[in-house]
Amino acid sequence: MYLPAQFKSQDRAHAAELMRTYPLATLVSNDDEGRPFLTHLPLHLIEQKDEFILLGHVARGNPHWRYLKARPEAVVSFLGPHAYMSPKVYPDVQRVPTWNYLAVHCTVQSRLIDPQQAKDALLKQLIADHEPAYAQQWRSLEEDFSNKMLAGIVAFEMQVIDWQCKLKLNQHRPEAHAAMRAAYAQGNENERVLADWMQRLGLHGH
């Protein structure tokens, strides 16, 4: 990822928060012809000491699991809130628009998870993330049906071997911060979240 120094965050808590709040990630691998192959999927983050682990699954019909089996190293991208920034936030007119965003990129080493019991445990972690009340319904399903559903997916664990966190909030232009944060605070959901992040990072303006 292109990562100018002013946008780089090395704060693990920032990266973890973005991965948990915006779990629909983009998994990128090379296919058998060497072209990039992308899958959009929710991932569950586990923090173990100083390590990030990501859990996920794809449909068995999706060839991505075969690419992971053949080439375990892959890239995972999480995109957080993002919004247009008008040059009106500057005190002068010799400026241009841009787009602000928060993102995390992870280089991962993947391992397929085959046993039914392990896949079931992985699914329960995803259920706990997104709809804990559904856990009872999943447990109550007939065994034949749940086994069929489990057989229809391929699960994997991905160890994060490197990560980058980009917080692009116009940090290098403090003369725009006050007007930019005020505009975002009155905007849509993404813009309001960016205003909150500006507040957290101390981007108050002059």
C-alpha positions, 0 to 999 in steps of 0.5 A: 500500500502507498503509505506516506509517513504522515498517514502511517499508524503503528498503533495496533489498537487502531488496526484492530479496531478497524478490522473489528468494526469493518470486518468485510475484507477483501482477500487477494491471491493469485490464481493458477494463471498468475492473475489476482483473484479477489473474494469479499468476505467477513473475517474474525480477528483474534489477538494472541499476544503480539500476533493477529490471527484472522478466521474466515471461510468461503463456499466450496465452489469458490476456487479461492481456497484452492489458491490458498492451499497452493500458495498460502501467502495472501493479502487481506484489505480492510476498508474503514470509513471514507469520504470526499473532501472539498477544497472549500475547507482551505482558507485559499483557493489554490487547492484541490479535492481529495478522498480521505479514508482509513484502511488496514492491509495484512500480509497473511500465511493461511492454513486450511481448516478441514475437520467439521468440529473445527469449522463449526467452532469457527462459524460460532465465532463469526455468529458471535460477532454478528448475530449472537442470538442466531447461535441457538438456531444453529445449534438446533438445526438437524445434524444432517442439515448442519453437516451438509452446510459445513461440507459446503464451505472451506474454512481457513486460519490466516496468521498476519505476518505483516500489517499496515494501517493507513489513516488518511485524514489530511494530517499534513494540512493543519490549516484545513482541520477545523473546517474539515472536521466541522463539515464532516461532523455535519455529514453522512455516517462515514463523514461523522466517523471520520470527524470522530477519528480526527478528534481522537487523533488531535486534528483540531486545526488552528 
